[in-house]
Amino acid sequence: MSNLHIFQKVANVVVYLFFLSATVYSIVSPYPDNGIAHQGQTYITPSYWIEYIWSLIHILLGGFVIYQWFEPAHDAAIHGVGWHFVISVLLNSASLALIKSGHYIIGFIFVLLTASSVSCVFYKLTKDYPTSSVWDKLFIHAPFSLWHGWIVFTAVITLFQAFTGLKPDGPSVWIRILVILALFFLTSTAVGYVEYKKQKGDITGALVIGLGLLAIFTNQHDSWIHWTALTLAIITLLYPARPYVFRLVGRSSEEHAPLLG
């Protein structure tokens, strides 16, 4: 292991600890102003409990910064994840601070930059560094799949925070249409995760978005948005099981084929 590789792994540990503290602060600290808290509410804002998905992401990322020191994880950590982990953490931390302080448009830009960086890791790991053990799956692929699904969901939420808000007379027809289109976009993204990894499906990324849709359902009371979010949440959460169901049905059909013949 070269000195540069050691430095890179140490940098991963340092920024992880920084990211953990920044995220905890953004969740537990009060908003600087009640007006900012109200301003950040939109007709696609999810229930607050979805924020605790960060707990799982941080646990798995913590596993990554430990597992990276072991030989089986070296190539994936150094050449697959690379410096994108440091870049993604700094960008994500900046976006959290900006959104927390009410700078939604700039925060949205930083969310997009974070999504770009995390996407580089997600697709490189999927293409060039397939899992060879349960540890690879748990501490290398899973955290970045979860993070990617979460940052896509966050980008949609922040987009509406940047350019829309609550109205005294409820959402207009156009806002309803835009929100429903956004919900369909999230669902299609979750389906895309599963189809991109056709052999087993990316359950983690789809699960994050599915739970996000469920959180939108529990927080929004406009009937069009409320029930659309629930329907799409059910589809999103069930879709990853499709390959296993088809495999089971196919196996069952093969067992009965001689009787039908």
ZIRA-V721544 format. One record per run of one state. SS is the DSSP state (a for helix, b for strand, c for the rest). FROM is the first residue (numbers start at 1). LEN is the number of residues. If there is no record, write none. Layout:
SS_FROM_LEN ; SS_FROM_LEN
//
This chain:
c_1_2 ; a_3_26 ; c_29_5 ; a_34_6 ; c_40_8 ; a_48_20 ; c_68_3 ; a_71_11 ; c_82_2 ; a_84_17 ; c_101_3 ; a_104_25 ; c_129_5 ; a_134_30 ; c_164_9 ; a_173_24 ; c_197_6 ; a_203_17 ; c_220_3 ; a_223_17 ; c_240_2 ; a_242_19 ; c_261_1
//
